[in-house]
Amino acid sequence: MSTQPEATTETVEGDTTLAALSHASALVASFLGPLLFLILADDDDDLVERNAKNSLNFQLIIFIAMVVSGLLTVVLVGFLLLPLIGLLDLVLVLIATLRANNGQVYSYPYTPDIL
């Protein structure tokens, strides 16, 4: 039995294109992209709303990690962390975009529900 939390998925009916774009928009606009999709999501489209919330939660965590890594550049550790965090963000957002395009609600690993 594994003690590490893993990414979870659940299939829900809704607009798969907007759900996938709620994740992919984070690559262009950080947490503002998912926030826009969360605001513009229809009230009855649970797939887009849940994917946008998960994406926004993850992007807030990535933003905090980037700020901390930026501060750690003073002691040179941040120079190693910044590209790793960027790569992790890219890979997980691409996975989430593909899963959302298949109609699944993707929850990022190790990401608390802030919203």
C-alpha positions as a Markdown table, in Angstrom:
| # | Residue | x | y | z |
|---|---|---|---|---|
| 1 | Met | 0.0 | 0.0 | 0.0 |
| 2 | Ser | 1.4 | 3.3 | -1.1 |
| 3 | Thr | 1.5 | 6.2 | 1.4 |
| 4 | Gln | 2.2 | 8.9 | -1.3 |
| 5 | Pro | -0.8 | 10.7 | -2.7 |
| 6 | Glu | -1.2 | 10.3 | -6.4 |
| 7 | Ala | -3.0 | 12.3 | -9.1 |
| 8 | Thr | -6.6 | 11.2 | -9.3 |
| 9 | Thr | -9.1 | 11.3 | -12.1 |
| 10 | Glu | -12.9 | 11.0 | -12.3 |
| 11 | Thr | -15.0 | 11.1 | -15.5 |
| 12 | Val | -17.7 | 13.8 | -15.6 |
| 13 | Glu | -19.9 | 15.0 | -18.4 |
| 14 | Gly | -19.2 | 18.5 | -19.7 |
| 15 | Asp | -17.4 | 20.6 | -22.3 |
| 16 | Thr | -14.1 | 18.8 | -22.7 |
| 17 | Thr | -12.5 | 21.5 | -24.8 |
| 18 | Leu | -13.0 | 24.2 | -22.2 |
| 19 | Ala | -11.9 | 21.8 | -19.5 |
| 20 | Ala | -8.6 | 21.1 | -21.4 |
| 21 | Leu | -8.1 | 24.8 | -22.1 |
| 22 | Ser | -8.5 | 25.6 | -18.4 |
| 23 | His | -5.3 | 23.6 | -17.8 |
| 24 | Ala | -3.4 | 24.6 | -21.0 |
| 25 | Ser | -4.0 | 28.3 | -20.3 |
| 26 | Ala | -1.8 | 28.0 | -17.3 |
| 27 | Leu | 1.2 | 27.6 | -19.6 |
| 28 | Val | 0.5 | 31.1 | -21.0 |
| 29 | Ala | -1.0 | 33.0 | -18.2 |
| 30 | Ser | 0.0 | 31.2 | -15.0 |
| 31 | Phe | -2.9 | 31.3 | -12.5 |
| 32 | Leu | -4.8 | 34.0 | -14.4 |
| 33 | Gly | -5.8 | 31.5 | -17.2 |
| 34 | Pro | -7.5 | 29.0 | -15.0 |
| 35 | Leu | -9.1 | 31.9 | -13.0 |
| 36 | Leu | -10.6 | 33.2 | -16.2 |
| 37 | Phe | -12.1 | 29.8 | -17.1 |
| 38 | Leu | -13.4 | 29.4 | -13.5 |
| 39 | Ile | -15.2 | 32.8 | -13.8 |
| 40 | Leu | -16.5 | 32.1 | -17.3 |
| 41 | Ala | -17.6 | 28.5 | -16.7 |
| 42 | Asp | -21.3 | 27.8 | -17.0 |
| 43 | Asp | -23.0 | 27.0 | -13.7 |
| 44 | Asp | -24.1 | 23.6 | -14.9 |
| 45 | Asp | -20.7 | 22.6 | -16.4 |
| 46 | Asp | -19.2 | 20.7 | -13.5 |
| 47 | Leu | -16.3 | 19.4 | -15.7 |
| 48 | Val | -14.9 | 22.8 | -16.6 |
| 49 | Glu | -15.5 | 24.2 | -13.1 |
| 50 | Arg | -13.7 | 21.4 | -11.3 |
| 51 | Asn | -10.8 | 21.2 | -13.7 |
| 52 | Ala | -10.4 | 25.0 | -13.5 |
| 53 | Lys | -10.3 | 24.9 | -9.7 |
| 54 | Asn | -7.7 | 22.1 | -9.7 |
| 55 | Ser | -5.6 | 23.9 | -12.2 |
| 56 | Leu | -5.8 | 27.2 | -10.3 |
| 57 | Asn | -4.9 | 25.4 | -7.0 |
| 58 | Phe | -1.8 | 23.9 | -8.7 |
| 59 | Gln | -0.7 | 27.1 | -10.3 |
| 60 | Leu | -1.0 | 28.9 | -7.0 |
| 61 | Ile | 1.4 | 26.3 | -5.5 |
| 62 | Ile | 3.7 | 26.6 | -8.5 |
| 63 | Phe | 3.7 | 30.4 | -8.1 |
| 64 | Ile | 4.6 | 30.1 | -4.4 |
| 65 | Ala | 7.4 | 27.6 | -5.2 |
| 66 | Met | 8.8 | 30.0 | -7.8 |
| 67 | Val | 8.8 | 32.9 | -5.4 |
| 68 | Val | 10.6 | 30.8 | -2.8 |
| 69 | Ser | 13.1 | 29.5 | -5.4 |
| 70 | Gly | 13.7 | 33.1 | -6.5 |
| 71 | Leu | 14.5 | 34.0 | -3.0 |
| 72 | Leu | 16.8 | 31.0 | -2.7 |
| 73 | Thr | 18.9 | 32.2 | -5.7 |
| 74 | Val | 20.7 | 34.3 | -3.1 |
| 75 | Val | 22.3 | 31.1 | -1.8 |
| 76 | Leu | 22.5 | 29.5 | -5.3 |
| 77 | Val | 20.0 | 26.7 | -4.5 |
| 78 | Gly | 17.2 | 28.6 | -6.4 |
| 79 | Phe | 19.1 | 28.3 | -9.7 |
| 80 | Leu | 18.7 | 24.5 | -9.5 |
| 81 | Leu | 15.1 | 24.7 | -8.3 |
| 82 | Leu | 13.7 | 27.2 | -10.8 |
| 83 | Pro | 14.1 | 24.9 | -13.9 |
| 84 | Leu | 12.9 | 21.9 | -12.0 |
| 85 | Ile | 9.7 | 23.6 | -11.0 |
| 86 | Gly | 9.2 | 24.9 | -14.5 |
| 87 | Leu | 9.7 | 21.4 | -16.0 |
| 88 | Leu | 7.3 | 19.8 | -13.4 |
| 89 | Asp | 4.7 | 22.5 | -14.2 |
| 90 | Leu | 5.0 | 21.8 | -17.9 |
| 91 | Val | 4.7 | 18.0 | -17.6 |
| 92 | Leu | 1.8 | 18.0 | -15.2 |
| 93 | Val | -0.1 | 20.6 | -17.1 |
| 94 | Leu | 0.2 | 18.6 | -20.3 |
| 95 | Ile | -0.9 | 15.4 | -18.6 |
| 96 | Ala | -3.9 | 17.3 | -17.0 |
| 97 | Thr | -4.8 | 18.8 | -20.4 |
| 98 | Leu | -4.9 | 15.4 | -22.1 |
| 99 | Arg | -7.0 | 13.9 | -19.2 |
| 100 | Ala | -9.4 | 16.8 | -19.2 |
| 101 | Asn | -9.8 | 16.5 | -23.0 |
| 102 | Asn | -10.9 | 12.9 | -22.3 |
| 103 | Gly | -13.7 | 14.1 | -20.0 |
| 104 | Gln | -11.8 | 13.4 | -16.7 |
| 105 | Val | -11.4 | 15.7 | -13.7 |
| 106 | Tyr | -7.7 | 15.8 | -13.0 |
| 107 | Ser | -6.4 | 16.4 | -9.5 |
| 108 | Tyr | -2.7 | 17.3 | -9.4 |
| 109 | Pro | -0.5 | 15.2 | -7.0 |
| 110 | Tyr | 0.5 | 16.9 | -3.7 |
| 111 | Thr | -1.8 | 19.8 | -4.3 |
| 112 | Pro | -4.1 | 21.0 | -1.5 |
| 113 | Asp | -7.6 | 22.2 | -2.3 |
| 114 | Ile | -7.3 | 25.9 | -1.7 |
| 115 | Leu | -10.4 | 26.8 | -3.6 |
